[in-house]
Amino acid sequence: MGPNDIDLTDLDLFGNGTPHEAFRTLRDQAPLFWNDETGGNKGFWSVTRYDDVAAVDKDAATYSSEQQVTLEELDEDQLLVRKSMIDTDGARHWALRKVLLREFSPRAVALYGDFLTKLTGATLDRALALGEFDFVEQISADIPIRLLARMLDVPIEDTDKLIDWGNQMIANSDPDYTDVLAGSPESEQYRDLPFRSPAALEVFEYGFRLAAQRRGGTGTDLVSKLVNTTPEDGIPLSDLDYQNYFSLLIIAGNETTRHTISHTVRALASHPQAWADLKADPSLVGNAVEEFLRWATPIVHFRRTATRDVELHGQRIREGDKVVMWFGSANFDERKFADPHVFDVHRKNVEHVSFGKGSPHFCLGNALARLEIKIVITALLERLERIELLETPSMVRSNLVHGIKKMPVRVHPDPAFPATATA
């Protein structure tokens, strides 16, 4: 395979997960790679090496998020109605982040520890009693969305539809999740909605119903904070700002953590020594979370747009060109990580780019995601001798999200756990 054989818009290339061979070829032979597109799009530059991805992500002045962070090219009207916090740079971006920044700080997140531990225990007890089950459905999709429901202060019975809406939007290229595929003729009537997904209409309606209930109140939930806080730049949240911020919470609050937990359990099931090492010394889990996040890389890419002409690897990126950061490549760059394709729970100083460390767009929920992953994996290690994959997991058909749809497993309980738990 050479660079000219690679098309990163071909979703079949991602059918079995991250296409590591293709990314290795690009890192070695074409670290700045031009990828043509069909359907009237202009094409884009790909950066695949760790240092380049990190540099682009940190330089919002040169590589802007204002023109959308996915590959889709939008006209001015679409940009206006779809703009969310992640599609904003500069002072306005910071003002929007600060509306909920305190709620996602490490100190605030730590307050959910007891709730999350009890939630995880109850979910695992219910699932593990089945013996064989779909891990995604019963555990990794269930726990993050139930925590989000708590943070939004919405009924727990609403979690199924929150999951469904998130799936339809972010996995808009997978026919198992949506009837209106991105780029299909049917999607044109939804062109002004996030991800061209009709599910966004339901999310907006749900969000505005909550907003009407919470506006002017003294609640401390995320919705109350959104509707009762004026950003520090003095510009109140418009209805567009609110609906797009709310839909972002629905997606971000579930998808990335869910897929990281799924990929981690898949890796631990396939690497029995790693499972044994963590089970023998659970104190290793905290550091190993960073390896889990590197290994999973739940978001495969984000796009930026060049604000000026710039040269990289001897080639000219023109103002207005799309520049795509491939996190799924950077996290496996041999220039940064020794033996990157080895799942190593002892790996030190894992400076992955999964959350955009050092970037103005550093993931707002990173501390919460880390806490969820740590608690879930620790609880599984306590309860199980091992976990067995019953078949190859099925992947989300996407080059945006590195997700597992289904993962049938058989669990083998640790007979010592009940005694330990009640001691």
Disulfide bonds with the S-S distance in Angstrom:
none
